[in-house]
Amino acid sequence: MIKRILDTKKQTAAALAEEIFQKINECDDSVNIALSGGSTPAILFSIVAEDYGDKINWRKVRIFWVDERSVPPEDDQSNYKMTARTLLSQIDIPESNVYRIHGENDASKEAVRYSEVIEQSVPMEKNLPRFDIILLGMGDDGHTASIFPDQMSLLKSDKICERAIHPQNGQERVTMTGSVINNGKNIYFLICGESKVEILVKIRDKDPLYPASYIRSDAIFFLDKSASGKLT
């Protein structure tokens, strides 16, 4: 596990924002980024918009999503809505560079459609899309993207996207598979808060019961001190 540990949630998000800015600047051509939702990414996106919004050539940046709930884009649970509010509406990015998952559609059909969009838009390597930047979070149960502990087959699926189901509430989702995530060029986790302390130890030790354990070992974990308490 590669760790970057900062004092606070905001400092952790700011450090990752700087990292993303540098990675975008390193790319001469288009930059394909897959984003995740959540409260901490919302802080990250706001920092990117405020501190780097006028420093990034957004015409070369293409934005995708790692996963999405089966809700319309105006729903408060929508990862797209959160990103639109905190980032997209604050920057000068062409609408054609934003590739949202249509959460309002049937999840199984949308997984097929979005897979085709990615395949047509993102360079392929090893017969899989090769994203330049993939941003991940992690739940208290060790899930990442929408790959939950009871759906481990999604980690090694040969598909680009699949339908997933939240194990507690039964909500359908569309998620990128572990195969696509692990084919990314730069993979980042953004994890904050005391609730993640115990599970992070298990992820570090590659406990096979948890999906996040299967993400490539060179993924970089941006953590605040609250989350990293038992790792230091």
Residue frames as a rotation matrix with the C-alpha (Angstrom) as fourth column:
MET 1
0.574 0.819 0.000 0.00
0.819 -0.574 0.000 0.00
0.000 0.000 -1.000 0.00
ILE 2
-0.577 -0.699 0.422 1.40
0.698 -0.691 -0.190 3.38
0.425 0.185 0.886 -1.04
LYS 3
0.324 0.733 -0.598 0.24
0.944 -0.297 0.147 6.04
-0.070 -0.612 -0.788 1.42
ARG 4
-0.606 -0.355 0.712 0.04
0.292 -0.932 -0.215 9.83
0.740 0.078 0.668 1.44
ILE 5
0.061 0.599 -0.798 -1.12
0.976 0.133 0.175 10.93
0.211 -0.789 -0.576 4.90
LEU 6
-0.525 -0.119 0.843 -2.28
0.095 -0.992 -0.081 14.47
0.846 0.038 0.532 5.67
ASP 7
-0.999 0.053 0.012 -3.67
-0.020 -0.150 -0.988 15.99
-0.051 -0.987 0.151 8.86
THR 8
-0.379 0.918 -0.118 -7.20
-0.323 -0.251 -0.912 16.89
-0.867 -0.307 0.392 7.83
LYS 9
0.168 0.567 0.806 -9.79
0.655 0.547 -0.521 15.86
-0.737 0.616 -0.280 5.26
LYS 10
0.939 0.216 -0.269 -9.41
-0.016 -0.753 -0.658 19.17
-0.345 0.621 -0.703 3.42
GLN 11
0.161 -0.960 -0.231 -5.61
-0.810 -0.262 0.524 18.91
-0.563 0.102 -0.820 3.35
THR 12
-0.372 -0.241 0.896 -5.89
0.126 0.944 0.306 15.35
-0.920 0.227 -0.321 2.05
ALA 13
0.563 0.658 0.500 -8.24
0.636 0.042 -0.771 16.42
-0.528 0.752 -0.395 -0.73
ALA 14
0.825 -0.293 -0.484 -5.96
-0.428 -0.882 -0.196 19.35
-0.370 0.368 -0.853 -1.57
ALA 15
-0.207 -0.953 0.224 -2.94
-0.546 0.302 0.782 17.07
-0.812 0.040 -0.582 -1.87
LEU 16
-0.226 0.201 0.953 -4.79
0.603 0.797 -0.025 14.80
-0.765 0.569 -0.301 -4.27
ALA 17
0.842 0.529 -0.102 -6.00
0.283 -0.596 -0.752 17.83
-0.458 0.604 -0.652 -6.24
GLU 18
0.373 -0.802 -0.466 -2.39
-0.751 -0.556 0.356 18.88
-0.545 0.217 -0.810 -6.74
GLU 19
-0.473 -0.523 0.709 -1.48
-0.083 0.827 0.555 15.34
-0.877 0.204 -0.435 -7.81
ILE 20
0.257 0.667 0.699 -4.30
0.726 0.344 -0.595 15.27
-0.638 0.661 -0.396 -10.38
PHE 21
0.864 0.018 -0.504 -3.30
-0.205 -0.900 -0.384 18.69
-0.460 0.435 -0.774 -11.68
GLN 22
-0.085 -0.987 -0.135 0.27
-0.715 -0.034 0.698 17.51
-0.694 0.156 -0.703 -12.21
LYS 23
-0.428 -0.036 0.903 -0.85
0.328 0.925 0.192 14.31
-0.842 0.378 -0.384 -13.97
ILE 24
0.671 0.706 0.225 -3.12
0.513 -0.222 -0.829 16.27
-0.536 0.672 -0.511 -16.33
ASN 25
0.680 -0.466 -0.566 -0.24
-0.568 -0.823 -0.005 18.62
-0.463 0.325 -0.825 -17.17
GLU 26
-0.317 -0.856 0.409 1.99
-0.365 0.508 0.780 15.66
-0.875 0.098 -0.473 -18.00
CYS 27
-0.080 0.394 0.916 -0.38
0.701 0.675 -0.230 14.58
-0.709 0.623 -0.330 -20.79
ASP 28
-0.875 -0.270 -0.402 -0.03
-0.090 -0.724 0.684 16.30
-0.476 0.635 0.609 -24.14
ASP 29
-0.771 0.621 -0.137 -3.09
-0.033 0.176 0.984 14.68
0.635 0.764 -0.115 -25.67
SER 30
0.201 0.943 0.263 -6.50
-0.499 -0.133 0.856 13.85
0.843 -0.304 0.444 -24.22
VAL 31
-0.886 -0.389 0.252 -6.74
-0.387 0.320 -0.865 12.86
0.256 -0.864 -0.434 -20.56
ASN 32
-0.015 0.899 -0.437 -9.37
-0.207 0.425 0.881 10.28
0.978 0.104 0.180 -19.62
ILE 33
-0.865 -0.244 0.438 -10.47
-0.431 -0.084 -0.898 10.44
0.256 -0.966 -0.033 -15.99
ALA 34
-0.103 0.831 -0.546 -12.93
0.269 0.552 0.790 8.17
0.958 -0.066 -0.280 -14.16
LEU 35
-0.622 -0.079 0.779 -14.46
-0.564 -0.645 -0.516 9.74
0.543 -0.760 0.357 -11.04
SER 36
-0.516 0.493 -0.700 -16.22
0.706 0.708 -0.022 8.38
0.485 -0.505 -0.714 -7.97
GLY 37
0.230 0.690 0.686 -18.91
-0.036 -0.699 0.715 9.97
0.973 -0.189 -0.135 -5.82
GLY 38
0.162 -0.088 -0.983 -19.12
0.921 0.372 0.118 10.67
0.355 -0.924 0.141 -2.11
SER 39
0.941 0.271 -0.202 -18.77
0.334 -0.835 0.438 13.52
-0.050 -0.480 -0.876 0.37
THR 40
0.256 -0.923 -0.286 -14.96
0.250 -0.222 0.942 13.58
-0.934 -0.313 0.174 0.38
PRO 41
-0.423 -0.365 0.829 -14.69
0.886 0.026 0.463 13.67
-0.191 0.931 0.312 -3.45
ALA 42
0.616 0.687 0.385 -17.09
0.732 -0.680 0.043 16.63
0.291 0.256 -0.922 -3.32
ILE 43
0.746 -0.449 -0.492 -14.46
0.063 -0.688 0.723 18.50
-0.663 -0.570 -0.485 -1.31
LEU 44
-0.262 -0.882 0.391 -11.79
0.507 0.219 0.834 17.41
-0.821 0.417 0.389 -3.79
PHE 45
-0.071 0.288 0.955 -13.81
0.990 -0.094 0.101 18.58
0.118 0.953 -0.278 -6.79
SER 46
0.904 0.422 -0.066 -14.49
0.427 -0.887 0.175 21.95
0.015 -0.186 -0.982 -5.20
ILE 47
0.379 -0.853 -0.358 -10.76
0.035 -0.374 0.927 22.44
-0.925 -0.364 -0.112 -4.58
VAL 48
-0.389 -0.495 0.777 -9.91
0.776 0.279 0.566 21.45
-0.497 0.823 0.275 -8.15
ALA 49
0.349 0.622 0.701 -12.47
0.892 -0.450 -0.045 23.94
0.287 0.641 -0.712 -9.48
GLU 50
0.969 0.103 -0.223 -11.36
0.191 -0.887 0.421 26.77
-0.154 -0.450 -0.879 -7.21
ASP 51
0.413 -0.895 -0.170 -7.59
-0.176 -0.261 0.949 26.32
-0.894 -0.362 -0.265 -7.26
TYR 52
-0.602 -0.716 0.353 -6.98
0.127 0.350 0.928 24.80
-0.788 0.603 -0.120 -10.68
GLY 53
0.320 0.880 0.352 -10.08
0.518 0.149 -0.842 25.63
-0.794 0.452 -0.408 -12.73
ASP 54
0.933 0.014 -0.360 -8.31
-0.245 -0.709 -0.662 28.29
-0.265 0.705 -0.657 -14.79
LYS 55
0.025 -1.000 -0.018 -4.97
-0.828 -0.031 0.560 26.43
-0.560 0.001 -0.828 -14.92
ILE 56
-0.425 -0.091 0.901 -6.17
0.167 0.970 0.177 23.24
-0.890 0.225 -0.397 -16.63
ASN 57
-0.725 0.205 -0.658 -6.87
-0.688 -0.258 0.678 22.93
-0.031 0.944 0.328 -20.33
TRP 58
-0.290 0.699 0.654 -10.29
-0.371 0.547 -0.750 21.33
-0.882 -0.460 0.101 -19.92
ARG 59
0.419 0.427 -0.801 -10.65
-0.893 0.035 -0.449 20.85
-0.164 0.903 0.396 -23.67
LYS 60
-0.268 -0.600 -0.754 -8.27
-0.675 0.675 -0.297 17.90
0.687 0.429 -0.586 -23.41
VAL 61
-0.894 -0.020 0.448 -9.92
-0.396 0.506 -0.766 16.39
-0.211 -0.862 -0.461 -20.32
ARG 62
-0.233 0.839 -0.492 -12.64
-0.481 0.340 0.808 13.78
0.845 0.425 0.324 -20.73
ILE 63
-0.678 0.038 0.734 -14.63
-0.731 0.067 -0.679 12.81
-0.075 -0.997 -0.018 -17.66
PHE 64
-0.176 0.573 -0.800 -16.26
-0.173 0.782 0.599 9.44
0.969 0.243 -0.039 -16.98
TRP 65
0.198 0.286 0.937 -17.66
-0.968 -0.094 0.233 7.81
0.155 -0.954 0.258 -13.85
VAL 66
-0.848 -0.530 -0.017 -16.47
-0.507 0.819 -0.270 4.67
0.157 -0.221 -0.963 -12.07
ASP 67
-0.719 0.669 -0.187 -20.02
0.685 0.728 -0.031 3.92
0.115 -0.150 -0.982 -10.96
GLU 68
-0.778 0.557 0.291 -23.50
-0.522 -0.831 0.193 5.37
0.349 -0.001 0.937 -10.64
ARG 69
-0.707 0.646 0.286 -26.70
0.062 0.459 -0.886 4.61
-0.704 -0.609 -0.365 -8.78
SER 70
-0.671 0.559 0.487 -29.86
0.694 0.242 0.678 3.84
0.261 0.793 -0.550 -10.74
VAL 71
0.116 0.654 -0.748 -31.34
0.669 -0.608 -0.427 7.29
-0.734 -0.451 -0.508 -10.23
PRO 72
0.728 0.185 0.661 -32.00
0.643 -0.520 -0.562 10.25
0.240 0.834 -0.497 -12.57
PRO 73
-0.220 -0.937 0.270 -29.25
0.754 -0.339 -0.563 12.89
0.619 0.080 0.781 -12.91
GLU 74
-0.151 0.212 0.966 -31.24
-0.327 -0.932 0.154 15.40
0.933 -0.293 0.210 -10.86
ASP 75
0.788 0.434 -0.437 -31.55
0.194 0.499 0.845 13.00
0.584 -0.750 0.309 -7.89
ASP 76
0.640 -0.536 0.550 -29.52
-0.757 -0.564 0.331 13.89
0.132 -0.628 -0.767 -4.80
GLN 77
0.605 -0.416 0.678 -28.04
-0.100 0.806 0.584 10.35
-0.790 -0.422 0.446 -4.79
SER 78
0.942 -0.180 0.282 -26.60
0.320 0.236 -0.917 10.82
0.099 0.955 0.280 -8.28
ASN 79
0.143 -0.970 -0.196 -22.82
0.723 -0.033 0.690 10.88
-0.676 -0.241 0.697 -8.50
TYR 80
-0.293 -0.189 0.937 -23.19
0.884 -0.428 0.191 12.92
0.365 0.884 0.292 -11.67
LYS 81
0.665 0.625 0.408 -25.28
0.426 -0.767 0.480 15.57
0.613 -0.146 -0.776 -9.89
MET 82
0.774 -0.433 -0.461 -22.68
0.384 -0.258 0.887 15.98
-0.503 -0.864 -0.033 -7.16
THR 83
-0.239 -0.928 0.285 -19.89
0.817 -0.034 0.576 16.32
-0.525 0.370 0.766 -9.71
ALA 84
-0.026 0.314 0.949 -21.90
0.812 -0.547 0.204 18.76
0.583 0.776 -0.241 -11.82
ARG 85
0.886 0.462 0.028 -22.55
0.342 -0.694 0.633 20.94
0.312 -0.552 -0.773 -8.78
THR 86
0.735 -0.618 -0.281 -19.02
0.175 -0.227 0.958 20.96
-0.655 -0.753 -0.058 -7.33
LEU 87
-0.293 -0.946 0.139 -16.89
0.314 0.042 0.949 20.76
-0.903 0.321 0.285 -10.48
LEU 88
-0.384 0.062 0.921 -18.50
0.911 0.185 0.368 20.76
-0.148 0.981 -0.127 -13.92
SER 89
0.630 0.726 0.276 -20.58
0.752 -0.659 0.018 23.91
0.195 0.196 -0.961 -13.39
GLN 90
0.765 -0.388 -0.514 -17.49
0.094 -0.722 0.685 25.74
-0.637 -0.572 -0.517 -12.14
ILE 91
-0.319 -0.947 0.036 -15.12
0.061 0.017 0.998 25.04
-0.946 0.321 0.053 -15.05
ASP 92
0.228 0.315 -0.921 -15.00
-0.839 -0.416 -0.350 25.64
-0.493 0.853 0.169 -18.78
ILE 93
-0.710 -0.406 0.575 -15.24
-0.130 0.879 0.459 22.05
-0.692 0.251 -0.677 -20.00
PRO 94
-0.644 0.497 -0.582 -16.97
-0.709 -0.101 0.698 21.18
0.288 0.862 0.417 -23.28
GLU 95
0.190 0.820 0.540 -20.24
-0.893 0.373 -0.253 19.33
-0.409 -0.434 0.803 -22.76
SER 96
0.727 0.079 -0.682 -19.05
-0.522 0.709 -0.474 16.74
0.446 0.701 0.557 -25.27
ASN 97
-0.322 -0.928 -0.188 -16.17
-0.435 0.321 -0.841 15.86
0.841 -0.189 -0.507 -22.91
VAL 98
-0.559 0.228 0.797 -18.54
-0.792 0.139 -0.595 14.71
-0.247 -0.964 0.102 -20.15
TYR 99
-0.431 0.322 -0.843 -19.65
-0.384 0.780 0.495 11.07
0.817 0.537 -0.213 -20.41
ARG 100
-0.423 0.318 0.849 -22.19
-0.895 0.004 -0.447 10.41
-0.145 -0.948 0.283 -17.68
ILE 101
-0.963 0.260 -0.072 -23.73
0.258 0.965 0.040 7.06
0.080 0.020 -0.997 -16.81
HIS 102
-0.462 0.870 0.174 -27.46
-0.547 -0.434 0.716 7.24
0.698 0.236 0.676 -17.51
GLY 103
-0.992 -0.008 0.124 -28.70
-0.112 0.500 -0.859 6.17
-0.055 -0.866 -0.497 -14.09
GLU 104
-0.268 0.962 -0.047 -32.29
-0.781 -0.245 -0.575 6.70
-0.565 -0.117 0.817 -15.16
ASN 105
0.054 0.231 -0.971 -32.02
-0.865 0.497 0.070 3.74
0.499 0.837 0.227 -17.57
ASP 106
0.973 0.224 -0.056 -32.29
-0.189 0.911 0.366 0.02
0.133 -0.346 0.929 -16.87
ALA 107
0.482 -0.847 0.224 -29.02
-0.640 -0.167 0.750 -0.88
-0.598 -0.505 -0.623 -15.14
SER 108
0.158 -0.426 0.891 -28.23
0.366 0.863 0.347 -3.97
-0.917 0.272 0.292 -17.23
LYS 109
0.643 0.140 0.753 -28.84
0.765 -0.130 -0.630 -2.15
0.010 0.982 -0.191 -20.51
GLU 110
0.948 -0.302 0.097 -26.97
-0.303 -0.953 -0.003 0.92
0.094 -0.027 -0.995 -19.34
ALA 111
0.362 -0.854 0.373 -23.95
-0.224 0.309 0.924 -1.20
-0.905 -0.418 -0.079 -18.40
VAL 112
0.178 -0.236 0.955 -23.83
0.839 0.544 -0.022 -2.39
-0.515 0.805 0.295 -22.02
ARG 113
0.827 0.198 0.527 -24.31
0.484 -0.729 -0.485 1.10
0.288 0.656 -0.698 -23.45
TYR 114
0.855 -0.516 0.050 -21.71
-0.470 -0.731 0.494 2.71
-0.219 -0.446 -0.868 -21.21
SER 115
0.248 -0.766 0.593 -19.25
0.232 0.641 0.731 -0.09
-0.941 -0.044 0.336 -21.97
GLU 116
0.356 -0.044 0.934 -19.62
0.931 0.108 -0.349 0.72
-0.086 0.993 0.079 -25.66
VAL 117
0.966 -0.001 0.257 -19.13
0.025 -0.995 -0.098 4.45
0.256 0.101 -0.961 -25.00
ILE 118
0.594 -0.790 0.151 -15.92
-0.418 -0.143 0.897 3.77
-0.688 -0.596 -0.415 -23.09
GLU 119
0.182 -0.528 0.830 -14.64
0.571 0.744 0.347 1.31
-0.800 0.410 0.437 -25.69
GLN 120
0.506 0.092 0.857 -15.15
0.837 -0.293 -0.462 3.90
0.208 0.952 -0.226 -28.43
SER 121
0.897 0.005 0.441 -13.68
-0.033 -0.996 0.079 6.80
0.440 -0.085 -0.894 -26.45
VAL 122
0.636 -0.658 0.403 -10.77
-0.632 -0.146 0.761 5.51
-0.442 -0.739 -0.509 -24.34
PRO 123
-0.002 -0.720 -0.694 -7.53
-0.889 0.319 -0.328 3.99
0.458 0.616 -0.641 -25.69
MET 124
0.936 0.352 0.008 -7.33
-0.329 0.868 0.373 0.23
0.124 -0.352 0.928 -25.25
GLU 125
-0.209 -0.976 -0.055 -4.43
-0.870 0.211 -0.445 -1.71
0.446 -0.045 -0.894 -23.75
LYS 126
-0.971 -0.151 0.186 -4.45
-0.214 0.898 -0.385 -5.45
-0.109 -0.414 -0.904 -23.02
ASN 127
-0.628 0.778 -0.016 -7.92
0.400 0.340 0.851 -5.50
0.668 0.528 -0.525 -24.61
LEU 128
0.170 0.662 -0.730 -9.23
0.983 -0.167 0.077 -3.19
-0.071 -0.730 -0.679 -21.89
PRO 129
0.743 0.103 0.661 -9.72
0.231 -0.967 -0.108 0.59
0.628 0.233 -0.742 -21.62
ARG 130
-0.160 -0.864 -0.477 -6.69
0.951 -0.006 -0.309 2.39
0.264 -0.503 0.823 -20.22
PHE 131
0.853 0.480 0.205 -7.82
0.386 -0.845 0.370 5.39
0.351 -0.236 -0.906 -18.17
ASP 132
-0.047 -0.893 0.448 -5.15
0.111 -0.450 -0.886 7.96
0.993 0.008 0.120 -17.30
ILE 133
-0.854 -0.144 0.501 -6.62
-0.444 -0.301 -0.844 8.65
0.272 -0.943 0.193 -13.85
ILE 134
-0.026 0.855 -0.518 -9.05
0.245 0.508 0.826 6.58
0.969 -0.105 -0.223 -11.80
LEU 135
-0.645 -0.102 0.757 -10.36
-0.617 -0.515 -0.595 7.98
0.450 -0.851 0.269 -8.53
LEU 136
-0.143 0.546 -0.826 -11.74
0.298 0.819 0.490 5.51
0.944 -0.176 -0.280 -5.99
GLY 137
-0.070 0.142 0.987 -13.28
-0.929 -0.370 -0.013 5.60
0.364 -0.918 0.158 -2.56
MET 138
-0.670 -0.117 -0.733 -13.87
0.054 0.977 -0.205 2.77
0.740 -0.178 -0.649 -0.13
GLY 139
0.345 0.878 0.333 -16.82
-0.458 -0.152 0.876 1.87
0.819 -0.454 0.350 2.06
ASP 140
0.007 -0.282 0.959 -16.65
-0.997 0.072 0.028 0.67
-0.077 -0.957 -0.281 5.64
ASP 141
0.707 0.309 0.636 -17.33
-0.294 0.946 -0.133 -2.83
-0.643 -0.093 0.760 4.27
GLY 142
-0.247 -0.934 0.257 -14.28
0.006 0.263 0.965 -2.70
-0.969 0.240 -0.060 2.01
HIS 143
0.428 0.417 0.802 -16.21
0.796 0.247 -0.553 -2.16
-0.428 0.875 -0.226 -1.21
THR 144
-0.478 -0.490 -0.729 -14.88
-0.014 -0.825 0.564 0.09
-0.878 0.279 0.388 -3.94
ALA 145
-0.887 0.413 -0.208 -16.63
-0.314 -0.209 0.926 1.42
0.339 0.886 0.315 -7.02
SER 146
0.143 0.906 0.399 -19.92
-0.990 0.137 0.042 -0.51
-0.016 -0.401 0.916 -6.72
ILE 147
-0.019 -0.256 -0.967 -18.15
-0.226 0.943 -0.245 -3.83
0.974 0.213 -0.076 -6.23
PHE 148
0.343 0.292 0.893 -19.44
-0.912 -0.124 0.391 -5.21
0.225 -0.948 0.224 -2.92
PRO 149
-0.521 -0.676 0.521 -18.10
-0.804 0.593 -0.035 -8.15
-0.286 -0.438 -0.853 -0.88
ASP 150
-0.049 0.564 0.825 -20.99
-0.077 0.821 -0.566 -10.37
-0.996 -0.091 0.003 -1.99
GLN 151
0.938 0.345 0.034 -20.31
0.028 0.022 -0.999 -9.66
-0.345 0.938 0.011 -5.68
MET 152
0.189 -0.980 -0.063 -16.60
-0.234 -0.107 0.966 -10.45
-0.954 -0.168 -0.249 -5.95
SER 153
0.125 -0.106 0.986 -17.03
0.809 0.587 -0.040 -11.83
-0.575 0.803 0.160 -9.48
LEU 154
0.951 0.270 0.150 -17.19
0.307 -0.784 -0.539 -8.22
-0.028 0.559 -0.829 -10.68
LEU 155
0.485 -0.843 -0.233 -13.52
-0.351 -0.432 0.831 -7.86
-0.801 -0.321 -0.506 -9.82
LYS 156
-0.554 -0.781 0.290 -12.39
-0.127 0.424 0.897 -10.23
-0.823 0.459 -0.334 -12.56
SER 157
0.504 0.807 0.309 -15.21
0.310 0.165 -0.936 -9.83
-0.806 0.568 -0.167 -15.07
ASP 158
-0.512 -0.681 0.523 -14.06
0.729 -0.024 0.684 -9.56
-0.453 0.732 0.509 -18.69
LYS 159
0.370 0.699 0.612 -16.69
0.866 -0.499 0.046 -6.86
0.337 0.512 -0.790 -19.27
ILE 160
-0.558 -0.531 0.637 -16.05
0.328 -0.847 -0.419 -3.14
0.762 -0.025 0.647 -19.01
CYS 161
-0.658 0.440 0.611 -19.13
-0.733 -0.559 -0.388 -2.35
0.171 -0.703 0.690 -16.95
GLU 162
-0.704 0.465 -0.537 -21.64
0.422 0.882 0.211 -4.49
0.572 -0.078 -0.817 -15.09
ARG 163
0.272 0.841 0.467 -24.87
-0.339 -0.370 0.865 -4.17
0.901 -0.394 0.184 -13.15
ALA 164
-0.806 -0.476 -0.353 -24.37
0.196 0.348 -0.917 -4.25
0.559 -0.808 -0.187 -9.39
ILE 165
0.357 0.934 0.014 -26.78
0.175 -0.081 0.981 -4.40
0.918 -0.347 -0.192 -6.46
HIS 166
-0.361 -0.418 0.833 -26.29
-0.712 -0.453 -0.536 -2.76
0.602 -0.787 -0.134 -3.08
PRO 167
-0.659 0.026 -0.752 -26.43
0.208 0.967 -0.149 -5.64
0.723 -0.254 -0.642 -0.57
GLN 168
-0.883 0.320 -0.344 -28.41
0.323 -0.117 -0.939 -3.73
-0.341 -0.940 -0.001 2.08
ASN 169
-0.330 0.797 -0.506 -30.99
-0.329 -0.599 -0.730 -1.69
-0.885 -0.074 0.460 0.20
GLY 170
0.021 0.343 0.939 -31.15
0.628 0.727 -0.279 -3.62
-0.778 0.595 -0.200 -3.09
GLN 171
0.608 0.196 -0.769 -30.53
-0.314 -0.831 -0.460 -0.51
-0.729 0.521 -0.444 -5.16
GLU 172
0.651 -0.366 0.665 -29.23
0.730 0.542 -0.416 -1.25
-0.208 0.757 0.620 -8.65
ARG 173
0.447 -0.602 -0.662 -26.08
-0.327 -0.799 0.505 0.42
-0.833 -0.009 -0.554 -9.90
VAL 174
0.929 -0.365 0.054 -23.75
0.176 0.309 -0.935 0.45
0.325 0.878 0.351 -12.89
THR 175
0.665 -0.746 0.031 -20.07
-0.313 -0.241 0.919 -0.08
-0.679 -0.620 -0.393 -12.11
MET 176
0.314 -0.719 -0.620 -16.78
-0.815 0.131 -0.565 -0.44
0.487 0.682 -0.545 -13.89
THR 177
0.931 -0.001 -0.366 -15.29
0.117 0.948 0.296 -3.86
0.346 -0.318 0.882 -13.27
GLY 178
0.693 -0.720 0.007 -12.11
-0.064 -0.052 0.997 -4.60
-0.718 -0.692 -0.082 -11.37
SER 179
0.215 -0.614 0.759 -10.40
0.889 0.446 0.109 -5.55
-0.405 0.651 0.642 -14.62
VAL 180
0.475 0.030 0.879 -10.89
0.594 -0.748 -0.295 -2.03
0.649 0.663 -0.373 -16.01
ILE 181
0.974 -0.107 0.199 -9.94
-0.217 -0.696 0.684 -0.32
0.066 -0.710 -0.701 -12.76
ASN 182
0.545 -0.807 0.227 -6.72
0.153 0.362 0.920 -2.33
-0.824 -0.466 0.320 -12.45
ASN 183
0.187 -0.461 0.867 -5.81
0.979 0.155 -0.129 -1.43
-0.075 0.874 0.480 -16.04
GLY 184
0.968 0.229 0.104 -5.76
0.233 -0.972 -0.033 2.27
0.094 0.056 -0.994 -15.19
LYS 185
0.228 -0.930 0.288 -2.53
0.322 -0.207 -0.924 4.21
0.919 0.303 0.253 -15.53
ASN 186
-0.840 -0.421 0.343 -2.83
-0.147 -0.431 -0.890 6.08
0.522 -0.798 0.300 -12.21
ILE 187
0.115 0.878 -0.465 -5.17
0.419 0.381 0.824 4.78
0.901 -0.290 -0.324 -9.49
TYR 188
-0.796 -0.341 0.500 -5.95
-0.231 -0.592 -0.772 6.86
0.560 -0.730 0.393 -6.42
PHE 189
0.007 0.765 -0.644 -7.97
0.847 0.338 0.410 6.19
0.531 -0.548 -0.646 -3.30
LEU 190
-0.577 -0.067 0.814 -9.30
-0.307 -0.906 -0.292 9.13
0.757 -0.418 0.503 -1.29
ILE 191
0.169 0.561 -0.811 -10.25
0.537 0.637 0.553 7.92
0.826 -0.529 -0.194 2.20
CYS 192
-0.640 -0.322 0.698 -10.95
-0.322 -0.712 -0.624 9.95
0.698 -0.624 0.352 5.32
GLY 193
0.217 0.798 0.563 -12.48
-0.810 -0.174 0.559 9.41
0.544 -0.578 0.609 8.73
GLU 194
-0.459 -0.427 0.779 -12.17
-0.860 0.436 -0.267 7.16
-0.225 -0.792 -0.567 11.77
SER 195
0.504 0.755 0.419 -14.73
-0.602 0.655 -0.456 4.69
-0.619 -0.022 0.785 10.43
LYS 196
0.819 -0.218 -0.530 -12.14
-0.415 0.413 -0.811 3.50
0.396 0.884 0.248 7.90
VAL 197
0.107 -0.873 0.475 -9.38
-0.993 -0.068 0.097 2.67
-0.052 -0.482 -0.874 10.42
GLU 198
0.053 -0.071 0.996 -10.08
-0.426 0.901 0.087 -1.04
-0.903 -0.429 0.017 10.88
ILE 199
0.834 0.348 0.429 -10.88
0.196 0.540 -0.819 -1.87
-0.516 0.767 0.381 7.27
LEU 200
0.742 -0.612 -0.275 -7.75
-0.627 -0.486 -0.609 -0.10
0.239 0.624 -0.744 6.00
VAL 201
-0.133 -0.776 0.616 -5.58
-0.845 0.414 0.339 -2.49
-0.518 -0.475 -0.711 8.00
LYS 202
0.221 0.310 0.925 -7.32
0.103 0.936 -0.338 -5.41
-0.970 0.170 0.175 6.29
ILE 203
0.994 0.110 -0.027 -6.88
-0.006 -0.182 -0.983 -3.80
-0.113 0.977 -0.181 2.87
ARG 204
0.348 -0.937 -0.036 -3.19
-0.937 -0.348 -0.008 -3.25
-0.005 0.037 -0.999 3.59
ASP 205
-0.385 -0.489 0.783 -2.86
-0.588 0.784 0.200 -6.91
-0.712 -0.383 -0.589 4.47
LYS 206
-0.620 0.175 -0.765 -4.72
-0.729 0.232 0.644 -7.90
0.290 0.957 -0.016 1.28
ASP 207
-0.593 0.535 0.602 -7.53
-0.207 0.621 -0.756 -9.67
-0.778 -0.573 -0.258 3.14
PRO 208
-0.992 0.088 0.086 -9.28
0.110 0.319 0.941 -11.60
0.055 0.944 -0.327 0.34
LEU 209
-0.339 0.931 -0.132 -12.76
0.884 0.268 -0.383 -10.95
-0.322 -0.246 -0.914 1.73
TYR 210
0.283 0.421 -0.862 -12.77
0.291 -0.894 -0.341 -7.31
-0.914 -0.155 -0.375 0.65
PRO 211
0.779 0.120 0.615 -12.95
0.620 -0.005 -0.785 -5.92
-0.091 0.993 -0.078 -2.91
ALA 212
0.900 -0.436 0.006 -10.54
-0.432 -0.892 -0.135 -3.04
0.064 0.119 -0.991 -2.27
SER 213
0.347 -0.796 0.495 -7.83
-0.276 0.418 0.866 -5.62
-0.896 -0.437 -0.074 -1.47
TYR 214
0.284 -0.159 0.946 -7.79
0.715 0.692 -0.098 -6.62
-0.639 0.704 0.310 -5.12
ILE 215
1.000 0.013 0.000 -6.96
0.010 -0.779 -0.627 -3.20
-0.009 0.627 -0.779 -6.52
ARG 216
0.552 -0.834 0.007 -3.45
0.400 0.258 -0.879 -2.99
0.731 0.489 0.476 -7.93
SER 217
0.456 -0.393 -0.799 -0.71
0.887 0.123 0.445 -2.67
-0.077 -0.911 0.405 -5.34
ASP 218
-0.670 -0.735 0.100 0.70
0.741 -0.669 0.055 0.56
0.026 0.111 0.994 -6.80
ALA 219
0.302 0.812 0.499 -2.57
0.552 -0.576 0.603 2.43
0.777 0.093 -0.622 -6.19
ILE 220
-0.784 -0.593 0.181 -1.90
0.251 -0.570 -0.782 5.48
0.567 -0.568 0.596 -4.03
PHE 221
0.175 0.825 -0.537 -4.00
0.898 0.090 0.431 5.97
0.404 -0.558 -0.725 -0.90
PHE 222
-0.598 -0.218 0.772 -4.55
-0.059 -0.948 -0.313 9.60
0.800 -0.232 0.554 0.11
LEU 223
0.114 0.558 -0.822 -5.57
0.777 0.465 0.424 9.40
0.619 -0.687 -0.381 3.78
ASP 224
0.282 -0.059 0.958 -6.22
-0.520 -0.848 0.101 11.79
0.806 -0.527 -0.270 6.62
LYS 225
-0.692 -0.679 0.244 -4.79
-0.547 0.274 -0.791 11.02
0.470 -0.681 -0.561 10.06
SER 226
-0.085 0.753 0.652 -8.18
-0.916 0.199 -0.348 9.88
-0.392 -0.627 0.673 11.35
ALA 227
0.816 0.448 -0.366 -8.34
-0.572 0.718 -0.397 7.10
0.085 0.533 0.842 8.77
SER 228
0.362 -0.784 -0.505 -4.67
-0.283 0.423 -0.861 6.12
0.888 0.454 -0.068 8.92
GLY 229
0.510 -0.125 0.851 -4.41
-0.841 -0.281 0.462 5.68
0.182 -0.951 -0.249 12.68
LYS 230
0.645 -0.229 0.729 -3.38
-0.264 0.828 0.494 2.01
-0.717 -0.511 0.474 12.66
LEU 231
0.904 -0.315 0.289 -1.23
0.403 0.401 -0.823 2.17
0.143 0.860 0.489 9.53
THR 232
0.572 -0.707 0.417 1.50
-0.424 -0.690 -0.587 4.51
0.702 0.159 -0.694 10.75
